[in-house]
Amino acid sequence: MDKISASTVVRPVRVRGFEGFSRELQVEFFRKGIHIFIAVVPFLASLDITLTMAILGAGTIIYTYAEHLRIQGREIALISAMTSAASRPRDMGRFVLGPVTLGLGAMIALLLYPEPAASVAIYALAFGDGFSSIIGKMVGRWRIPLTGGKTLAGSAACFSAVFLVVLRLTGKPAVAALLGGAATLLEALPTGDLDNILLPVGTGFLASQLLVH
């Protein structure tokens, strides 16, 4: 077996501001902080969707190139440091795919769906998936079978986050409940980093059907 270069391994990084938490929670806070930041996309798209798509595309390409270099043993200071801080143990020694699928998920939602379905899709990705992971790691005790370790607490957080966001956007409790339930089911599937695509595409499709003007 070839020896993996030390520079290709994602090394533990102390995340400032979260020293009182375990390494696992520090990683999750930092990782999902980046994840939740994708929620700015609908606002940016309302100003200039072409520019927003260009920013997302460029960011995804730059990150992919930086990760390719890291795997080869060459690091780009800021990007590689952020990758290390946001990497779980399963990411050791491999390409960290999450930021790529996150950017793609947001771009696909903007391409496929009109407003407000596109915003619902991206907010489900940002807040539903983001809070599900954080709450699940912090207080999750009861795991849901066949979900790859997802917890009841995390799923409840996902439903609540999407429900509240959709209710705020539409003022329709029944629609908010349906979309919250759909997002929760999609988030619970054991799809790994691909949930960053499946969640916004699936939730956005249902939103586009329920929110037809």
For each residue, the residues with C-beta under 8 A, 3 or more apart:
1:
2:
3:
4: 8 9 93
5: 8 9 73
6: 9
7: 70 73 74 75
8: 4 5 70 71 72 73 93
9: 4 5 6 92 93
10: 83 84 87 91 92 93 96
11: 84
12: 23 84
13: 81 84 85
14: 19 26
15: 18 19 26 27 29 30 85
16: 19
17:
18: 15 21 25 26 29 30
19: 14 15 16 26
20:
21: 18 25 26 29
22: 25 26
23: 12 26 27
24: 27 28 88 137
25: 18 21 22 28 29 137 138
26: 14 15 18 19 21 22 23 29 30
27: 15 23 24 30 31 85 86 87 88
28: 24 25 31 32 133 134 137
29: 15 18 21 25 26 32 33 134
30: 15 18 26 27 33 34 85 86
31: 27 28 34 35 86 87 88 98 133
32: 28 29 35 36 129 130 131 133 134
33: 29 30 36 37
34: 30 31 37 82 86 99 102
35: 31 32 38 98 102 125 126 129 130 133
36: 32 33 39 126 127 130 131
37: 33 34 40 126
38: 35 41 102 106 122 125 126
39: 36 42 122 123 126 127
40: 37 43 44
41: 38 44 45 52 56 106 110 122
42: 39 45 46 115 118 119 122 123
43: 40 46 47
44: 40 41 47 48 51 52 55
45: 41 42 48 49 52 53 110 118
46: 42 43 49 115
47: 43 44 51 52
48: 44 45 51 52
49: 45 46 52 53 110
50: 53 54
51: 44 47 48 54 55
52: 41 44 45 47 48 49 55 56 110
53: 45 49 50 56 57 107 110 111
54: 50 51 57 58
55: 44 51 52 58 59
56: 41 52 53 59 60 103 106 107
57: 53 54 60 61 103 107
58: 54 55 61 62
59: 55 56 62 63 103
60: 56 57 63 64 99 100 103 104 107
61: 57 58 64 65
62: 58 59 65 66 79
63: 59 60 66 67 79 99 100 103
64: 60 61 67 68 100
65: 61 62 68 69
66: 62 63 69 70 76 79 80 83
67: 63 64 70 71 79 83 95 96
68: 64 65 71 72 95
69: 65 66 72 74 75 76
70: 7 8 66 67 73 74 75 76 80 83
71: 8 67 68 94 95
72: 8 68 69
73: 5 7 8 70
74: 7 69 70
75: 7 69 70 80
76: 66 69 70 79 80
77: 80 81
78: 81 82
79: 62 63 66 67 76 82 83
80: 66 70 75 76 77 83 84
81: 13 77 78 84 85
82: 34 78 79 85 86
83: 10 66 67 70 79 80 86 87 96 99
84: 10 11 12 13 80 81 87
85: 13 15 27 30 81 82
86: 27 30 31 34 82 83 96 98
87: 10 27 31 83 84 91 92 96
88: 24 27 31 91
89: 92
90:
91: 10 87 88 94 96
92: 9 10 87 89
93: 4 8 9 10
94: 71 91
95: 67 68 71
96: 10 67 83 86 87 91 99
97: 100 101 192 193
98: 31 35 86 101 102 193 196
99: 34 60 63 83 96 102 103
100: 60 63 64 97 103 104 193
101: 97 98 104 105 193 194 195 196 197
102: 34 35 38 98 99 105 106 125 196
103: 56 57 59 60 63 99 100 106 107
104: 60 100 101 107 108 196 197
105: 101 102 108 109 122 125 196 197 199 200 201
106: 38 41 56 102 103 109 110 122 125 200
107: 53 56 57 60 103 104 110 111
108: 104 105 111 112 197 200 201
109: 105 106 112 113 118 121 122 125 200 201 204
110: 41 45 49 52 53 106 107 113 118 122
111: 53 107 108
112: 108 109 118 201 204 205 208
113: 109 110 117 118 121 204 205 207 208
114: 117 118 208
115: 42 46 118 119
116: 119 120 169 170 207 211
117: 113 114 120 121 204 205 207 208 211
118: 42 45 109 110 112 113 114 115 121 122 204
119: 42 115 116 122 123 169
120: 116 117 123 124 165 166 169 179 203 204 207 211
121: 109 113 117 118 124 125 199 200 201 203 204 207
122: 38 39 41 42 105 106 109 110 118 119 125 126 200
123: 39 42 119 120 126 127 128 162 165 166 169
124: 120 121 127 128 129 162 165 179 183 199 200 203 204
125: 35 38 102 105 106 109 121 122 128 129 196 199 200 203
126: 35 36 37 38 39 122 123 129 130
127: 36 39 123 124 130 131 161 162 165
128: 123 124 125 131 132 158 159 161 162 180 183 184 187 199 203
129: 32 35 124 125 126 132 133 158 187 195 196 199
130: 32 35 36 126 127 133 134 161
131: 32 36 127 128 134 135 157 158 160 161
132: 128 129 135 136 150 154 155 157 158 161 184 187
133: 28 31 32 35 129 130 136 137 154
134: 28 29 32 130 131 137 138 157
135: 131 132 138 139 140 153 154 156 157
136: 132 133 139 140 150 151 153 154 155 157
137: 24 25 28 133 134 140 154
138: 25 134 135 153
139: 135 136 153
140: 135 136 137 143 151 152 153 154
141: 151 152 153
142: 151 152 153
143: 140 147 149 150 151 152
144: 147 150 151 152 155 188
145:
146: 190
147: 143 144 150 188 189 190
148: 190 192
149: 143
150: 132 136 143 144 147 154 155 187 188 190
151: 136 140 141 142 143 144 154 155
152: 140 141 142 143 144 155 156
153: 135 136 138 139 140 141 142 156 157
154: 132 133 135 136 137 140 150 151 157 158
155: 132 136 144 150 151 152 158 159 184 187 188
156: 135 152 153 159 160
157: 131 132 134 135 136 153 154 160 161
158: 128 129 131 132 154 155 161 162 180 183 184 187 188
159: 128 155 156 162 163 180 181 183 184
160: 131 156 157 163 164 180
161: 127 128 130 131 132 157 158 164 165 180
162: 123 124 127 128 158 159 165 166 176 179 180 183 184 203
163: 159 160 166 167 176 177 179 180
164: 160 161 167 168 176
165: 120 123 124 127 161 162 168 169
166: 120 123 162 163 169 170 172 175 176 179 180 207
167: 163 164 170 171 172 173 176
168: 164 165 171
169: 116 119 120 123 165 166
170: 116 166 167 175 176 211
171: 167 168
172: 166 167 175 176
173: 167 176 177
174: 177 178
175: 166 170 172 178 179 210 211
176: 162 163 164 166 167 170 172 173 179 180
177: 163 173 174 180 181
178: 174 175 181 182 206 210
179: 120 124 162 163 166 175 176 182 183 203 206 207 210
180: 128 158 159 160 161 162 163 166 176 177 183 184
181: 159 177 178 184 185
182: 178 179 185 186 202 203 206
183: 124 128 158 159 162 179 180 186 187 199 202 203
184: 128 132 155 158 159 162 180 181 187 188
185: 181 182 188 189
186: 182 183 189 195 198 199 202 203
187: 128 129 132 150 155 158 183 184 195 199
188: 144 147 150 155 158 184 185
189: 147 185 186 195 198
190: 146 147 148 150
191: 194 195 198
192: 97 148 195
193: 97 98 100 101 196
194: 101 191 197 198
195: 101 129 186 187 189 191 192 198 199
196: 98 101 102 104 105 125 129 193 199 200
197: 101 104 105 108 194 200 201
198: 186 189 191 194 195 201 202
199: 105 121 124 125 128 129 183 186 187 195 196 202 203
200: 105 106 108 109 121 122 124 125 196 197 203 204
201: 105 108 109 112 121 197 198 204 205
202: 182 183 186 198 199 205 206
203: 120 121 124 125 128 162 179 182 183 186 199 200 206 207
204: 109 112 113 117 118 120 121 124 200 201 207 208
205: 112 113 117 201 202 208 209
206: 178 179 182 202 203 209 210
207: 113 116 117 120 121 166 179 203 204 210 211
208: 112 113 114 117 204 205 211 212
209: 205 206 212
210: 175 178 179 206 207
211: 116 117 120 170 175 207 208
212: 208 209
213:
